[in-house]
Amino acid sequence: MNVIWMPFAKNELRKTLKYVYKNFGRKAKSDLLLDVKEANNIIGINPKMCKIEPSLADYDKVYRCYVVNNINKIIYRMADDHVEVVDFWDCRRNPNTLIAQIK
């Protein structure tokens, strides 16, 4: 399936990459970007393999999450012919913020 990053998710990824570069350097940014690309490929091949995002389980649409590393995860939903990434989430943040963003 084609994986489409929604504008908000793209922006969150950009902000995270900028933060990682500023605080940890080029290699850490490059490593994170490689992890995201690998996750993107895996989600495209088998989007149902990831678990349903617990904090969004009560929504009408099914949101799934792919944990990229121990800190970040990709929040996505499946459409008829593609996958929509709706957020790039820092797991250290308050989960209620995620719920508010997705509404």
C-alpha positions as CSV (number, residue, x, y, z in Angstrom):
1,M,0.0,0.0,0.0
2,N,1.0,3.6,-0.6
3,V,1.9,5.4,2.6
4,I,0.9,9.1,2.7
5,W,2.1,11.4,5.4
6,M,-0.5,14.0,6.3
7,P,0.8,17.6,6.7
8,F,0.6,17.6,10.5
9,A,2.6,14.4,10.7
10,K,5.2,15.7,8.3
11,N,5.6,18.8,10.4
12,E,6.0,16.8,13.6
13,L,8.7,14.7,11.9
14,R,10.5,17.8,10.7
15,K,10.5,19.3,14.2
16,T,11.7,16.1,15.7
17,L,14.6,15.7,13.2
18,K,15.6,19.3,13.8
19,Y,15.6,18.8,17.5
20,V,17.6,15.6,17.2
21,Y,20.2,17.3,14.9
22,K,20.5,20.3,17.2
23,N,21.0,18.2,20.4
24,F,22.6,15.0,19.2
25,G,24.2,15.7,15.8
26,R,24.0,14.6,12.2
27,K,24.5,10.8,12.9
28,A,21.6,10.7,15.3
29,K,19.4,12.5,12.8
30,S,20.4,10.3,10.0
31,D,19.8,7.1,12.1
32,L,16.3,8.4,13.1
33,L,15.5,9.1,9.4
34,L,16.6,5.6,8.4
35,D,14.4,4.1,11.1
36,V,11.4,6.2,9.9
37,K,12.0,5.1,6.3
38,E,12.2,1.4,7.3
39,A,9.0,1.8,9.4
40,N,7.3,3.5,6.4
41,N,8.2,0.5,4.2
42,I,7.0,-2.0,6.8
43,I,3.7,-0.2,7.3
44,G,3.2,-0.1,3.5
45,I,3.7,-3.8,3.2
46,N,1.7,-5.0,6.1
47,P,-0.3,-2.2,7.7
48,K,-2.4,-4.5,10.0
49,M,0.7,-5.9,11.7
50,C,0.9,-3.0,14.2
51,K,-1.2,-2.8,17.3
52,I,-4.1,-0.5,17.7
53,E,-3.1,2.7,19.5
54,P,-4.5,2.3,23.0
55,S,-5.2,6.0,23.6
56,L,-7.3,6.2,20.4
57,A,-9.0,2.8,20.7
58,D,-12.5,4.4,21.3
59,Y,-12.5,6.3,18.0
60,D,-14.7,5.3,15.1
61,K,-11.6,5.0,12.8
62,V,-8.9,2.5,13.8
63,Y,-5.6,4.1,14.5
64,R,-2.5,1.9,14.7
65,C,1.0,2.7,15.9
66,Y,4.5,1.7,14.9
67,V,7.1,2.2,17.5
68,V,10.1,3.6,15.6
69,N,12.5,3.7,18.5
70,N,12.0,3.8,22.3
71,I,10.9,7.4,22.1
72,N,8.8,7.9,18.9
73,K,6.0,6.2,17.2
74,I,4.1,6.7,13.9
75,I,0.3,6.9,14.3
76,Y,-1.6,5.9,11.2
77,R,-4.9,4.7,9.9
78,M,-5.8,2.7,6.8
79,A,-7.9,4.0,4.0
80,D,-9.3,2.0,1.1
81,D,-6.2,2.0,-1.1
82,H,-3.5,3.7,1.1
83,V,-2.2,4.3,4.6
84,E,-2.4,7.8,6.2
85,V,0.2,8.7,8.7
86,V,-1.5,11.2,11.0
87,D,1.1,11.9,13.6
88,F,4.8,11.4,14.5
89,W,4.5,11.1,18.2
90,D,7.0,11.5,21.0
91,C,6.0,8.9,23.6
92,R,7.3,11.0,26.5
93,R,4.5,13.5,25.9
94,N,1.1,13.4,27.7
95,P,-1.2,10.9,25.9
96,N,-4.1,13.3,26.3
97,T,-2.3,15.6,24.0
98,L,-2.4,12.9,21.3
99,I,-6.1,12.4,21.8
100,A,-6.7,16.1,21.5
101,Q,-4.6,16.4,18.3
102,I,-6.4,13.5,16.5
103,K,-9.9,14.8,17.2
